[in-house]
């Protein structure tokens, strides 16, 4: 009898990498000439980024700097959920960016349908905010991983615990 193989599909954002990206982005903002004397800042509150700047143009520049630093640190930018810009204290504007952790029910259903569409004999199990895929053949599991990577999902997924 062949033993069953499995892997988990998760969607996680590494908070330590986000923190490092924030620090390097803040250093760049501090050193840039066009930000001299501005009240621009980036902070991480629980699982939410808070971007603050003088006006919406500078806020979009802060966002661009941060995105560049996040990409360099392999933080999935698909997992950023932008709130709307709102006025803040002292004539500044603020935008909250939620870090999406885990796979919600809608996306879990999409991933399940992608797996079913492959026609391979594997079992899927939704466990809280992740999906476990089990099958007899490791080749089939690799095909599932490739199918999910090719799919255009609204969030970034990782494959862990491959056994």
C-alpha positions in Angstrom: 0.0 0.0 0.0 1.3 3.4 -0.8 1.2 6.0 1.9 -0.8 9.2 1.5 1.1 12.4 0.8 -0.2 15.9 1.7 0.5 19.6 1.8 -1.2 22.7 3.3 -2.2 25.7 1.3 -1.9 28.9 3.5 -1.8 32.6 3.0 0.5 34.3 5.5 2.3 37.6 5.7 5.6 37.5 7.7 5.2 40.4 10.1 9.0 40.6 10.8 9.6 41.1 7.1 6.9 43.8 7.0 8.5 45.5 10.0 12.0 45.4 8.3 10.4 46.9 5.1 8.8 49.7 7.2 12.1 50.5 8.8 14.0 50.8 5.4 11.1 52.8 3.9 11.2 55.2 6.8 14.9 55.7 6.3 14.4 56.4 2.7 11.6 58.9 3.4 13.9 60.6 6.0 16.7 61.0 3.5 14.7 62.1 0.4 14.8 65.8 -0.5 11.1 65.9 -1.4 10.1 64.7 2.0 12.1 67.3 4.0 9.9 68.8 6.6 6.9 66.6 5.9 4.9 64.7 8.4 5.1 61.3 6.6 5.1 58.1 8.7 4.4 54.4 8.4 3.5 52.3 11.4 2.4 48.8 12.1 -0.5 48.4 14.5 -1.4 44.7 15.1 -2.0 43.5 11.6 -2.7 46.8 10.0 -0.3 49.4 8.4 -1.1 53.0 9.0 0.3 55.4 6.4 0.3 59.2 7.2 1.5 62.1 5.1 0.9 65.8 4.3 -1.4 65.3 1.3 -2.7 62.5 -1.0 0.2 63.0 -3.5 2.8 62.5 -0.8 0.8 59.6 0.7 0.8 57.8 -2.7 4.6 58.3 -2.8 4.9 56.9 0.7 2.8 53.9 -0.5 5.1 53.4 -3.6 8.2 53.5 -1.4 6.7 51.0 1.0 5.5 48.7 -1.8 9.1 48.6 -3.3 10.5 47.6 0.1 7.9 45.0 0.7 8.5 43.4 -2.8 12.3 43.3 -2.1 11.6 41.4 1.1 9.2 38.9 -0.6 6.2 40.1 1.2 3.1 39.3 -0.9 1.5 42.6 -1.9 -1.7 40.8 -3.0 -2.4 40.4 0.7 -2.6 44.1 1.3 -6.2 45.4 1.6 -6.2 49.2 1.2 -8.7 51.3 3.1 -9.8 54.8 1.9 -7.8 57.9 2.5 -9.2 60.0 5.4 -8.2 63.3 6.9 -6.1 63.1 10.1 -4.9 65.5 12.7 -2.7 68.5 11.8 -3.9 68.7 8.2 -2.5 65.4 7.2 -4.1 62.4 5.5 -4.1 58.8 6.7 -4.7 55.5 5.0 -5.0 52.1 6.7 -3.8 49.0 5.0 -5.0 45.7 6.4 -2.6 42.7 6.1 -4.7 39.8 5.0 -3.8 36.6 6.9 -5.3 33.2 6.1 -7.7 32.0 3.4 -11.3 33.2 3.8 -14.3 31.0 2.8 -14.8 32.5 -0.6 -11.2 32.0 -1.7 -11.2 28.5 -0.1 -14.1 27.7 -2.4 -12.3 29.1 -5.4 -9.2 27.0 -4.6 -11.3 23.9 -4.1 -13.0 24.4 -7.5 -9.5 24.8 -9.1 -8.4 21.5 -7.5 -11.6 19.7 -8.6 -11.2 21.1 -12.2 -7.9 19.3 -12.5 -9.7 16.0 -12.3 -7.0 14.4 -10.1 -7.9 12.0 -7.3 -7.0 14.1 -4.3 -9.0 15.0 -1.1 -9.2 18.6 0.2 -10.1 19.7 3.7 -10.7 23.3 4.8 -9.2 23.8 8.2 -9.9 27.2 9.7 -7.8 29.5 7.4 -5.9 26.9 5.4 -6.6 24.0 3.1 -5.1 20.5 3.4 -4.7 18.5 0.2 -4.0 14.8 0.4 -3.4 12.2 -2.3 -1.6 9.0 -3.0 0.7 10.4 -5.7 3.2 13.1 -5.1 3.1 13.9 -8.8 -0.6 14.6 -8.6 0.1 17.0 -5.6 2.7 18.8 -7.7 0.2 19.2 -10.5 -2.3 20.7 -8.0 0.4 23.1 -6.8 1.1 24.2 -10.4 -2.6 24.6 -11.2 -3.1 26.8 -8.1 0.1 28.9 -9.0 -1.2 29.5 -12.5 -4.7 30.6 -11.3 -5.3 34.3 -10.8 -6.2 34.4 -7.1 -6.9 37.7 -5.3 -4.4 36.7 -2.5 -1.0 35.1 -2.4 -0.8 31.5 -1.3 2.1 29.4 0.0 2.4 25.6 0.2 3.8 24.2 3.4 4.1 20.8 5.2 4.7 19.0 2.0 5.0 15.3 3.0 
